Amino acid sequence: MTYKISARRACRLRKINKSTFYYKATTSPLNAVLAARIKEIATVRVRYGYPRIHVLLRREGFKVNRKRVYRLYALQGLNLRPKMPHRKRAAVPRTERLVASKPNEIWAMDFMHDRLADGTAFRLLTVVDLYSRECVALSVDRSFRSPDVVRVLAHACKQRGRPSSIRCDNGTEFVAAPVDQWAFWSEVKLDFSRPGKPTDNAFCESFNGRVRAEFLNPSYFGTLARYYAGQARRAARTTVSSSARVAPSTACTDNPCKTVA
């Protein structure tokens, strides 16, 4: 139903301001830039929601609030599913990865699991240089949290210097805030693998296979729980350090790969 009355009288009857009636929404040129950058971040960090993307945008210098980020995030259909399916995972498009061109440029890290003779579980954190195939760090403990990962990486960087990028999977220890903050303040890029794609971190997976075949499987750790951590640490340093000087790597031709434990 329409009424033949002026806009001025209609606004007075509805008790709204005329400027509100005549207002035309305008789109900021910054929205296109923000939308493109949000999509880039969501493509690389596939489990980041809009709050964490907003933090990254603020770090990059964008003066934007969370509501604007959420609006652009939702318009592009980037909302995370609360529960990821176990089958038929959607492929995530990725940009081409850089190839390491010099030592200490790109590292890769991953976890390994094993058990003592009495069934007690322990974990190993391995860090590998992708150019020289060196073992940058090999740390053993009963459990690892994100601050423990930061401690191992900080110690390795103190000895060798910081890499430009570290490749890792989407494990809870790697995506947690302490590791993200350390990477930001250390100017190190965290390059996450696609969910369900261990081949994205193939070099570290290959190294872990060698560690298991040449160190974990032939070794037999005691059943005294209070001594197992020290035994595992000493065995890891001795075995890996001694073999690294004489055992050639299949990726290093005839050159032995050095190790920093």
Backbone torsions as a table, in degrees:
resi	resn	phi	psi	omega
1	MET	NA	134.7	-179.8
2	THR	-120.6	153.4	178.4
3	TYR	-125.1	138.5	-179.6
4	LYS	-88.7	76.4	176.8
5	ILE	-133.0	161.0	-177.7
6	SER	-75.0	159.8	177.9
7	ALA	-64.3	-34.2	179.9
8	ARG	-63.0	-44.5	-179.5
9	ARG	-69.8	-37.2	179.0
10	ALA	-62.8	-41.1	179.0
11	CYS	-65.6	-37.0	-179.8
12	ARG	-68.2	-38.0	179.0
13	LEU	-68.6	-38.5	179.5
14	ARG	-84.7	-4.7	178.2
15	LYS	58.3	48.0	174.1
16	ILE	-124.5	156.7	-179.4
17	ASN	-75.9	146.3	179.1
18	LYS	-64.6	-32.8	179.1
19	SER	-63.9	-32.3	176.5
20	THR	-66.9	-38.9	-179.2
21	PHE	-68.0	-38.6	-175.8
22	TYR	-91.4	1.2	-176.6
23	TYR	-67.2	135.6	176.0
24	LYS	-118.1	123.7	-178.8
25	ALA	-67.6	139.0	178.0
26	THR	-118.6	146.5	179.6
27	THR	-100.9	127.3	180.0
28	SER	-74.1	139.2	176.2
29	PRO	-60.8	-22.1	-179.7
30	LEU	-68.6	-23.5	-178.0
31	ASN	-61.0	-39.3	179.8
32	ALA	-65.1	-40.7	178.6
33	VAL	-66.1	-44.6	179.8
34	LEU	-63.7	-43.5	-179.3
35	ALA	-61.0	-41.6	179.4
36	ALA	-65.8	-41.3	-179.1
37	ARG	-69.6	-38.2	177.4
38	ILE	-61.3	-41.9	179.9
39	LYS	-66.5	-37.5	177.9
40	GLU	-62.9	-45.2	-179.8
41	ILE	-64.9	-43.8	-178.9
42	ALA	-66.5	-27.3	178.4
43	THR	-70.9	-40.1	-178.8
44	VAL	-80.9	-45.9	-178.6
45	ARG	-103.7	84.6	-167.2
46	VAL	-69.4	-18.5	-179.5
47	ARG	-105.7	18.0	177.7
48	TYR	-92.6	127.2	173.0
49	GLY	-87.6	-177.1	-175.2
50	TYR	-66.6	-30.2	178.3
51	PRO	-62.7	-41.5	-179.2
52	ARG	-75.0	-32.4	174.9
53	ILE	-65.5	-37.1	177.3
54	HIS	-60.9	-40.0	178.3
55	VAL	-62.8	-43.3	179.1
56	LEU	-64.4	-38.8	178.1
57	LEU	-64.6	-40.4	178.3
58	ARG	-64.2	-37.6	177.8
59	ARG	-64.8	-31.8	-179.5
60	GLU	-81.5	-3.1	175.3
61	GLY	104.3	1.0	178.2
62	PHE	-77.1	123.7	176.8
63	LYS	-91.0	86.4	-174.1
64	VAL	-141.2	144.0	-179.8
65	ASN	-91.7	171.4	-174.9
66	ARG	-67.2	-33.0	-178.9
67	LYS	-64.5	-39.6	179.0
68	ARG	-67.8	-41.3	178.1
69	VAL	-62.5	-42.3	179.7
70	TYR	-63.1	-41.1	-179.0
71	ARG	-62.4	-47.4	179.3
72	LEU	-68.6	-34.2	178.7
73	TYR	-65.1	-44.1	-178.3
74	ALA	-73.0	-35.6	-179.3
75	LEU	-62.4	-28.0	-179.9
76	GLN	-91.1	3.0	177.7
77	GLY	68.5	36.4	-176.4
78	LEU	-97.0	7.9	-178.0
79	ASN	-58.0	135.3	179.5
80	LEU	-76.6	143.6	172.9
81	ARG	-78.7	137.0	-178.3
82	PRO	-62.6	-27.7	179.5
83	LYS	-136.0	119.7	-178.8
84	MET	-77.0	138.3	178.1
85	PRO	-69.5	149.1	-180.0
86	HIS	-82.9	-19.8	-179.2
87	ARG	-122.8	157.5	176.4
88	LYS	53.1	50.8	177.6
89	ARG	-65.8	137.2	-179.9
90	ALA	-70.4	136.6	178.4
91	ALA	-71.1	137.9	-179.4
92	VAL	-105.8	119.5	179.7
93	PRO	-65.0	139.7	-179.3
94	ARG	-132.9	153.2	173.1
95	THR	-78.5	160.9	-178.7
96	GLU	-66.3	133.5	-178.7
97	ARG	-78.2	147.0	177.2
98	LEU	-74.6	148.3	176.5
99	VAL	-99.6	132.3	-179.4
100	ALA	-61.3	130.0	-177.3
101	SER	-111.6	-6.5	-179.9
102	LYS	-158.1	159.7	179.6
103	PRO	-62.2	150.9	175.3
104	ASN	64.5	24.4	178.3
105	GLU	-97.1	-45.8	-179.2
106	ILE	-131.2	126.5	174.8
107	TRP	-109.1	164.7	172.8
108	ALA	-137.7	142.9	-179.4
109	MET	-137.5	153.2	-178.4
110	ASP	-163.0	165.9	179.3
111	PHE	-106.0	152.4	171.0
112	MET	-128.3	156.2	-178.5
113	HIS	-128.3	145.8	173.8
114	ASP	-157.3	176.4	-177.9
115	ARG	-132.7	152.4	173.9
116	LEU	-79.5	177.4	-179.8
117	ALA	-63.7	-29.4	179.9
118	ASP	-89.1	6.7	177.5
119	GLY	92.9	-3.5	179.4
120	THR	-69.1	130.2	-177.1
121	ALA	-85.2	146.5	171.0
122	PHE	-143.1	166.1	-174.8
123	ARG	-128.0	155.4	175.4
124	LEU	-125.7	134.7	174.1
125	LEU	-106.3	117.6	-179.6
126	THR	-110.5	137.6	177.3
127	VAL	-128.2	127.3	-173.1
128	VAL	-125.9	139.9	171.8
129	ASP	-82.8	122.2	-173.7
130	LEU	-74.4	-17.1	179.5
131	TYR	-88.2	-52.3	-177.4
132	SER	-91.0	-9.2	-177.0
133	ARG	62.8	25.4	177.9
134	GLU	-78.2	147.9	172.1
135	CYS	-83.7	102.9	-177.4
136	VAL	-71.4	-39.3	-179.9
137	ALA	-154.3	143.9	174.1
138	LEU	-141.6	102.5	-174.4
139	SER	-113.5	137.9	-176.9
140	VAL	-120.0	134.5	176.4
141	ASP	-161.5	167.3	-179.3
142	ARG	-67.0	-37.5	177.9
143	SER	-151.2	158.8	178.9
144	PHE	-128.6	135.3	169.6
145	ARG	-116.4	173.1	-177.3
146	SER	-59.9	-38.7	175.6
147	PRO	-62.2	-31.2	176.9
148	ASP	-68.0	-37.7	176.2
149	VAL	-63.5	-42.6	178.1
150	VAL	-60.6	-42.1	-179.5
151	ARG	-61.2	-44.5	-179.6
152	VAL	-65.4	-44.2	-179.2
153	LEU	-66.6	-40.3	179.5
154	ALA	-63.7	-39.3	178.9
155	HIS	-66.5	-41.1	178.9
156	ALA	-65.7	-40.4	178.9
157	CYS	-66.7	-34.2	178.6
158	LYS	-65.1	-34.5	-179.5
159	GLN	-81.8	-36.1	-170.7
160	ARG	-117.5	-14.3	-171.6
161	GLY	96.7	163.5	-175.6
162	ARG	-87.0	139.1	173.2
163	PRO	-80.6	168.2	176.3
164	SER	-84.2	-23.7	-176.9
165	SER	-152.4	147.5	175.3
166	ILE	-128.9	125.2	178.2
167	ARG	-93.1	139.0	-179.3
168	CYS	-159.1	169.5	177.4
169	ASP	-88.8	-171.2	-176.8
170	ASN	-96.7	34.2	177.2
171	GLY	-63.2	154.5	-176.6
172	THR	-61.7	-31.4	179.9
173	GLU	-70.9	-29.6	-175.9
174	PHE	-86.9	-30.2	-177.4
175	VAL	-92.6	-1.3	-177.5
176	ALA	-70.1	162.0	-175.6
177	ALA	-61.2	-41.9	-179.1
178	PRO	-58.1	-42.1	179.0
179	VAL	-68.4	-39.9	179.1
180	ASP	-63.7	-41.9	179.2
181	GLN	-67.2	-41.3	178.1
182	TRP	-61.7	-43.2	-179.9
183	ALA	-63.1	-38.7	-179.3
184	PHE	-66.2	-49.4	-177.7
185	TRP	-72.0	-24.2	178.2
186	SER	-90.6	-2.4	-179.4
187	GLU	59.2	44.9	177.1
188	VAL	-116.4	129.3	-179.7
189	LYS	-85.9	130.4	175.1
190	LEU	-93.2	115.9	-178.3
191	ASP	-102.6	101.4	-174.5
192	PHE	-84.8	143.6	176.0
193	SER	-75.9	159.1	173.9
194	ARG	-72.0	141.3	179.0
195	PRO	-57.1	131.9	179.3
196	GLY	76.5	14.7	-178.8
197	LYS	-125.7	76.7	179.5
198	PRO	-64.1	-18.4	178.8
199	THR	-67.5	-15.9	175.2
200	ASP	-67.1	-19.5	178.3
201	ASN	-123.7	49.5	-169.1
202	ALA	-65.8	-37.3	-176.2
203	PHE	-64.8	-42.0	179.3
204	CYS	-70.0	-37.4	176.8
205	GLU	-62.7	-38.9	178.1
206	SER	-65.4	-42.9	178.3
207	PHE	-63.0	-41.1	178.8
208	ASN	-62.0	-35.6	177.0
209	GLY	-63.7	-38.9	177.2
210	ARG	-67.2	-40.8	179.2
211	VAL	-61.2	-41.9	-179.2
212	ARG	-68.8	-41.6	-176.5
213	ALA	-73.0	-36.8	-173.1
214	GLU	-100.3	-14.5	-176.4
215	PHE	-124.8	-54.2	-174.2
216	LEU	-72.5	-48.6	-176.8
217	ASN	-64.0	-43.1	179.1
218	PRO	-74.4	-16.7	-175.3
219	SER	-88.0	152.9	178.9
220	TYR	-134.9	111.0	-176.9
221	PHE	-92.1	146.6	-177.3
222	GLY	-66.7	173.6	-175.8
223	THR	-96.9	-4.1	179.5
224	LEU	-77.6	110.0	-172.8
225	ALA	-64.0	-33.3	-176.5
226	ARG	-73.8	-13.6	-179.7
227	TYR	-109.2	-9.0	-169.8
228	TYR	-65.6	-36.2	-178.2
229	ALA	-64.2	-44.2	178.4
230	GLY	-64.9	-39.9	178.0
231	GLN	-62.0	-46.1	-177.9
232	ALA	-65.0	-41.7	179.6
233	ARG	-63.0	-46.9	-179.2
234	ARG	-63.4	-41.4	-179.9
235	ALA	-65.5	-39.7	-179.8
236	ALA	-63.7	-47.5	-179.1
237	ARG	-63.0	-44.2	-176.8
238	THR	-66.7	-49.9	-175.7
239	THR	-65.5	-50.9	-175.0
240	VAL	-69.9	-41.0	-176.6
241	SER	-67.4	-42.5	-177.9
242	SER	-70.5	-41.6	-177.9
243	SER	-72.0	-26.6	-177.6
244	ALA	-66.4	-27.7	-177.5
245	ARG	-78.0	-22.8	-174.6
246	VAL	-119.0	-23.6	-175.4
247	ALA	-89.7	117.6	178.4
248	PRO	-73.0	147.8	176.3
249	SER	-90.6	145.7	179.2
250	THR	-66.0	-23.0	180.0
251	ALA	-93.0	-9.3	-176.4
252	CYS	-109.0	23.0	-179.1
253	THR	51.3	-117.8	-175.8
254	ASP	-101.9	11.1	-176.8
255	ASN	-99.3	131.3	175.5
256	PRO	-70.5	140.3	179.7
257	CYS	-90.8	125.6	179.9
258	LYS	-74.6	160.3	-178.2
259	THR	-134.5	137.7	172.4
260	VAL	-118.2	108.9	-176.2
261	ALA	-86.5	NA	NA
